[in-house]
Amino acid sequence: MSDIQAVKAELAELRRQIRRYSKQYYDDNASDISDYEFDQLMLRLKAIEAEYPELITKNSPTQKVGGSAQRTAGVLVKHDVPMLSLQDVFSEAEIRDFVAGICAHFPAAEFVVEEKIDGLSLALRYENGVLARAVTRGDGIVQGEDVTENARMIADVREQLSDAPVYFEVRGEVYMERAAFAAVNERQELLGLKPFANPRNCAAGTLRQLDARVTRERRLSMFVFNLQRTEGRTFASHTASYDFMRAQGIKIIAGYRVCRTADEVWAAIEEIGARRGSLPYDIDGAVVKVNDFSQRAELGATAKAPRWAIAYKYPPEEKETVLREIELSVGRTGRITPTAVFDPVQLCGTRVERATLHNQDYIAGLDVRIGDTILVYKSGEIIPRVKGVVLEKRPASTVPYVIGDTCPVCGAPAVREADTADMKCQNPVCPAQVENHILHFVSRTAMDIKGFGTAAVIALTHAGYLHDIADIYTLYEHRDELIASGIIGREKTVDKLLDAIAHSKENPPDRLLTGLGIAGIGRAAAISLMQEFPSVDALAEAARGDAEKILAVPDMGEVSARSLAEFFGSEASRGLLEKFRAAGVNFVSAPRERTGTALEGKSFVITGTLPTLSREECAALITAHGGTVKGSVSKKTDYLVAGEAAGSKLAKAESLDIPVLDEAALRRMIEE
């Protein structure tokens, strides 16, 4: 071994030991060595790095502070081997064609059939047996994101291999078991945060967030499914590499089968499909791979996918059940939504007993009736849907279901809106509408009034204290009554809520605009509007008489402009705004300060929870440096700023190859 190789080996071992003992000290409140011994290890590491500064890495313990394994997200790393996607197929015939095509070149070819885990692809690079770097798929061809410190927090990721080649790179899938996902969402709800949509989104957001301790707390898992590259040792086949990985303690895809004929391949696919509902994690298909590495090399790849592998996607899992009831609920706009309530069934590993029926047209199209046996499935393995009716099992006593022309909550007339399929309650003070409108108004995305939960809203509405959203600001007049009645709690609880309400008066007007619940005007649209208009009054004046000013605002179309005109033009809305004004609610935007031009001409979309900035603060930072903030991702978007719990916007940005930044990367862009 050369001198420099010996130095690298010592550095790797020092860093491994220091990380281990640091984790014990900071996170487990225990350590296998004394403080003095730990300090000596750190001093030795610093001495070597001082002598060989070119060997300092950003992941070295000397570059860390304390035990919070912080990382700088958004750092891009070149792929050693492209992380290509697989060609998807959806039929047995396509699988047989694939097998026949391979066997035409290699008559004795073997195939490996294994589960296709629904997660986030990750490459692990080992140098001299030590984990050196973990890289996400990114664009799959050129570069991915360095998430090494977060990967170290995953129990299934081996930090050291006992018998590894000089260089050993594997690819796997990071995922969450359903139990871990349920625990995370339960915690999100307890903290008043938005729950994750599905395990895959949660895993992806967790792997990219800044504090690696959160990765450990959320109990991510990982299966390795491919050998990417190796130096110093060769393997003849996929299964041979799996045997080696298993011996090293690497967690590989479980339950794979080696097949030699199309019949065997299809039987293996059906076997995986039969057990997918009983697995503790989500899969979205089965993968068929050529086993022999030399055959893979000869087959090669297209620009997008290898020719030696293919992914079969299962049709949605369906179950029969009996429809027992159709519940009707009323939203804040008065829209009546029917929901099917049926005997519970297990779909994709979860218990399902409810599914939306959308509207009267949807019900009529399916001809679904109470008492029917229905087919239920999960759309995208996530959202329960009613597929249809098993007509041969229909009871003779069933009758077509009609929503009716009265509100199920207040009994007021309900009419079908022109050019829509929606039935709407016509009573503007319908308790259900009022409650839902108030809940929207006090929510985190609108006025963000802490402590104003569902129970308090319902209690105050039913007791007659709240008839509209502006009545919130008259509650202080009833303080003594509220304390005496105890309907929302004792004196301390009442005063805390009243203080939060008073504090909300100082919110920027975009929050008020969001809370008004104008059709088509969500959080992002409200921010865009209040960046262009100095006050709610100025916006109202433009909405009533100058549509061109509204249409000039980014992301504003004719539908939104019409909604604004209708709202600000109604007498009821004018009266509501006057009540807000009288209560002292802020209508005026703070003067926009331009502090730089680093983001001039660039458009941004913000999603997820950022570590130190609210979305509003992030938007203000961007606009202060010349950028524009939009509400939705499109081909014209220059950057997506993504935080924790980023969902569909992140997926869309990745599909459009739009660069994704975290908060730290955005700040660096401004500074540089």
Secondary structure by P-SEA (a helix, b strand, c coil): ccaaaaaaaaaaaaaaaaaaaaaaacccccccccaaaaaaaaaaaaaaaaacccccccccccccccccccccccbbbbbcccbbbbbbbccaaaaaaaaaaaaaaccbbbbbbbbbccbbbbbbbbccccccccccccccccbbbbaaaaaaacccccccccccccbbbbbbbbbbcaaaaaaaaaaaaaacccccccaaaaaaaaaacccaaaaaaabbbbbbcccccccccccccaaaaaaaaaaaccccccbbbbbccaaaaaaaaaaaaaacccccccccbbbbbbccaaaaaaacccccccccbbbbbbccbbbbbbbcbbbbbbccccbbbbbbbccccccccccccccccccaaaaaaaccccccbbbbbbccccbbbbccccccccccccccccccccccccccbbbbccccccccccccccaaaaaaaaaaaacccccccccccaaaaaaaaaaccccccccccccccaaaaaaaacccccaaaaaaaaaaaaaaccccaaaaaaacccccccaaaaaaaaaacccaaaaaaaaaccaaaaaacccccaaaaaaaaaaaacaaaaaaaaaaaaaccccccccccccccccccbbbbbbcccccccaaaaaaaaaaabbbbbcccccccccccccccccaaaaaaaaaccccccaaaaaaaaac
